[in-house]
Amino acid sequence: MFKIVAIICLIGYNGHLLECTKMTEIDKRTFHTKEACIDDAQIKFKQLSETLSQDPTQRYTLKVYCEPELKNSI
């Protein structure tokens, strides 16, 4: 099982990273295959890019990817 993860980092005017945030989806969707996850991750990247570009005063980096979902061993 795989889940979508996004990392957004704000960049200061001097080019230094100010803050990074790692996010996963609220609905905790998981995908049975990495390929299915990657397909949705590309859509999520586009959505987040459009949302973030609405504030032209902020500079950021955006990474959206899939990672294996870890199961609790308890």
BELMO-V317156 format. One record per residue. N is the residue number from 0. PHI is phi as a letter, one per 20 degrees, with the letter a starting at -180 (NA if undefined). Layout:
n=N phi=PHI
n=N phi=PHI
This chain:
n=0 phi=NA
n=1 phi=c
n=2 phi=c
n=3 phi=e
n=4 phi=c
n=5 phi=c
n=6 phi=c
n=7 phi=d
n=8 phi=c
n=9 phi=e
n=10 phi=d
n=11 phi=f
n=12 phi=f
n=13 phi=e
n=14 phi=n
n=15 phi=e
n=16 phi=f
n=17 phi=e
n=18 phi=a
n=19 phi=c
n=20 phi=c
n=21 phi=d
n=22 phi=c
n=23 phi=c
n=24 phi=f
n=25 phi=f
n=26 phi=f
n=27 phi=l
n=28 phi=f
n=29 phi=c
n=30 phi=c
n=31 phi=f
n=32 phi=c
n=33 phi=f
n=34 phi=f
n=35 phi=f
n=36 phi=f
n=37 phi=f
n=38 phi=g
n=39 phi=f
n=40 phi=f
n=41 phi=f
n=42 phi=f
n=43 phi=f
n=44 phi=g
n=45 phi=f
n=46 phi=f
n=47 phi=f
n=48 phi=g
n=49 phi=f
n=50 phi=f
n=51 phi=f
n=52 phi=f
n=53 phi=f
n=54 phi=d
n=55 phi=f
n=56 phi=e
n=57 phi=d
n=58 phi=d
n=59 phi=b
n=60 phi=d
n=61 phi=c
n=62 phi=c
n=63 phi=c
n=64 phi=b
n=65 phi=d
n=66 phi=c
n=67 phi=f
n=68 phi=e
n=69 phi=e
n=70 phi=e
n=71 phi=f
n=72 phi=e
n=73 phi=e
